[in-house]
Amino acid sequence: MTTLVAVHSVVPPHRYPQAELTAAFAELCLPDPTRRGVLERVHANAGVEFRHLARPLEAYAGLTDVRSANEVWIEVASELGEQAVKGALAVAGIAPGEVDLIISTTITGVAVPSIEARIAGQLGLRPDVVRMPLFGLGCVAGAAGVARLHDHLAGHPDQVAVLLSVELCSLTVQRDDPSMANAVASGLFGDGAAAVVAVGAERAAAMGADGPRVIASRSHLYPDTMRTMGWDVVPSGLKIVLDAGVPELVEKCLGPDVREFLADNGFTIDDVSAWVSHPGGPKVIRAIETTLDLPDGALQPTWDSLARVGNLSSASVLHVLADIERDRRPAPGEIGVMMALGPGFCSELVLLQW
């Protein structure tokens, strides 16, 4: 089995309380003051207390086009990505030159060469390291990236693989979009990155690796849900697509999928000690709690992450995993489920055992 030997989460240094961000967004993007009451209510109900930004708040007035925002994305994503991978490798006790595969994922910026190539030299990765950039998976990509690490290491059990997620959601905020979707997104999403170091079964045995092992994974693409979540590419950049029916879709689809996934691997929901769930927002988290009939506190790490840093898209579920590893680590042998939802509309489930 694949073992996750380290996970390291990072955020930019620019941290702001939610109320200050609400006021700044209203000033920058809502010239009509009659609409600000709705915005304030949406932001206040987002379950977010603080968020980190790629740049100081006052710098966003100058990011008036796609090019300037993406240039900042490349610069900051490179900085955070290097920090995340270096931190994870240090925790794992693995040298950069030992990495055989690096997967990078994002949905908030575009870079060619991709971000892992831009930082490979600073990290000290080998010239023959295998690279796999992922784009377009959105919030599901943290869990999907772990699953793809496992797929690779199942066939290369002596190797080391790294997943890097960098999301700078603040750089995608639309100034000319008065929609409810933009109001929700502007109050929910934050900036951050995370990296996971994983090793195959042979490497894990040789080094006496400690960490959750990946038992299985499952992807599910739901039909007729294409406009549930995603981006529209418009002249002003990436415009959020976010259907109000996401919580209802979660209640309808996720419960049966999780139960079937667990049953196929010999478990039930009662066997799960740790739920490593992406913080999609308060309504989505409550829908997960309802459809899985979870006990009080089962998703507390998810609620805490949402309050502390907001929804970091693909990096969020990795931040939750890092928090659980640090503060609420399950006992050896206990079972966990990592799960996330994203554009498609789709889900990704990863079965873990500590």
Stockholm file with secondary structure:
# STOCKHOLM 1.0

chainA/1-354         MTTLVAVHSVVPPHRYPQAELTAAFAELCLPDPTRRGVLERVHANAGVEFRHLARPLEAYAGLTDVRSANEVWIEVASELGEQAVKGALAVAGIAPGEVDLIISTTITGVAVPSIEARIAGQLGLRPDVVRMPLFGLGCVAGAAGVARLHDHLAGHPDQVAVLLSVELCSLTVQRDDPSMANAVASGLFGDGAAAVVAVGAERAAAMGADGPRVIASRSHLYPDTMRTMGWDVVPSGLKIVLDAGVPELVEKCLGPDVREFLADNGFTIDDVSAWVSHPGGPKVIRAIETTLDLPDGALQPTWDSLARVGNLSSASVLHVLADIERDRRPAPGEIGVMMALGPGFCSELVLLQW
#=GR chainA/1-354 SS CEEEEEEEEECCSEEEEHHHHHHHHHHHHCCCGGGHHHHHHHHHTSCCSEEEESSCGGGGGGCCSHHHHHHHHHHHHHHHHHHHHHHHHHHHTCCGGGCCEEEEEESSCCCSSCHHHHHHHHHTCCTTCEEEEEESCGGGHHHHHHHHHHHHHHHCTTCEEEEEEEEEGGGGCCSSCCSHHHHHHHHHBCEEEEEEEEECHHHHHHHTCCSCEEEEEEEEECTTCTTSEEEEEETTEEEEEECTTHHHHHHHHHHHHHHHHHHHTTCCGGGEEEEEECCCCHHHHHHHHHHHTCCTTTTHHHHHHHHHHCBCGGGHHHHHHHHHHHHSCCCTTCEEEEEEEETTTEEEEEEEEC
#=GC SS_cons         CEEEEEEEEECCSEEEEHHHHHHHHHHHHCCCGGGHHHHHHHHHTSCCSEEEESSCGGGGGGCCSHHHHHHHHHHHHHHHHHHHHHHHHHHHTCCGGGCCEEEEEESSCCCSSCHHHHHHHHHTCCTTCEEEEEESCGGGHHHHHHHHHHHHHHHCTTCEEEEEEEEEGGGGCCSSCCSHHHHHHHHHBCEEEEEEEEECHHHHHHHTCCSCEEEEEEEEECTTCTTSEEEEEETTEEEEEECTTHHHHHHHHHHHHHHHHHHHTTCCGGGEEEEEECCCCHHHHHHHHHHHTCCTTTTHHHHHHHHHHCBCGGGHHHHHHHHHHHHSCCCTTCEEEEEEEETTTEEEEEEEEC
//
